[in-house]
Amino acid sequence: MSNEIDFDEILSKYRSDPFDYVDVCATHTGTVTFKVVEGDDVQAPSGEWLQIPGTALYEINRERNPKLIAAQTNGVVSTVRTELEGRFVEAGERLITIKHPLKKKEIIENILKEVLYLFRAPERAKYFFALDVQSRIEKKGARAVTVDQGEEVLTMSLMKRDTPIYYSGERGVIHSVYFKPGVSVSQGEPLLGVCAPEKLPLIQKIITRVKADWDSE
């Protein structure tokens, strides 16, 4: 198969380093006070409705309006930019890195993102499936829906204006959906993972192989 990939190389990479390194950046401009140090365990939000906030990571103070920022993922703090303690930072400045242990499902998702064609958000906005695509998904399920170059697949909702988004990429089935309707997605983040029909057996092989390898531990 021309698009065969080296499973052993990919799997050995995750075996030797089964972690994601999640950068936590300043949510807006302000003065930073850290609440964690390197080596601290941190927890993601928990509870049935995620009503219990995650571990406090840092406080950012803008115009005497302090805001506490909590972890959105569990793991161990691997980096804290202590040189920024008490300093004014710009929005988007990297402050902390969390080493997050990957679950089997996350490893599969990460590998799929290397193999699928990722259709990304053109702007930070809320996204919804176009009505025609939504009705096809409701009837058959996303993985039975094929999208073509130039087809209207999504609606982008920004500043109370809806804009049609046309698919640009290889023809294929919608294998993975990375957004939730009505929840903001940052610019450049993947919205859809599309799989060319001939690659479907390859995708299934990846999933089966990861499940088998990680179950054997």
Buried (B, 14 or more C-beta within 10 A) or exposed (E): EEEEBEBEEBBEEBEEEBBBEBEBEBBEBBBBBBBBEEEBEBBBBEEEEEEEBBBBBBBBBBEEEEEEBBBBBBBBBBBBBEEBEEEBBEEEBEBBBBBBEBEBEBBBBBBBEEBBBBBBBBEEBBBBBBEEBBEBBEEEEBBEBBBEEEBBBBBBBBEEEEEEBEBEBBBBBBBBBBBEEEEBBEEEEBBBBBBBEEBBEBBEBBBEBBBEBBEEE
